[in-house]
Amino acid sequence: YLGSTPATIHQAILDMGVAYTAAANTVNSDLDKIEYKGGALKNDTLTPGIYTWAANKVNISADITLEGPENSVFIFQLTQTLIQEAYTKVHLKGGVKAQNVFW
């Protein structure tokens, strides 16, 4: 590509960096969502919030559902590997939007 980068792409890259930094620096104070199920997710329905795994890899071995109202935000903070087994799905339910899910 020899042309200049359009301003909208440049702004999108900057916005992505801001969103990443905000999500990475958000502190999880919900003890139920820290090391949730040791990272072994299958057939689970998760509610909005911050999920943090520092000690365990996260393995989605069967479909999971993210459920909440339209303005729900899900932040998944991982320091290890995220594995999603073949043919598994992450379902959005109750108005959850993909644009409000951060891995």
Secondary structure, 3 states (H helix, E strand, C coil): CCCCCCHHHHHHHHHHHHHHHHHHCCCCCCHHHECHHHHEECCCEECCEEEEECCCCEEECCCEEEECCCCCCEEEEECCCEEECCCCCEEEECCCCHHHEEC
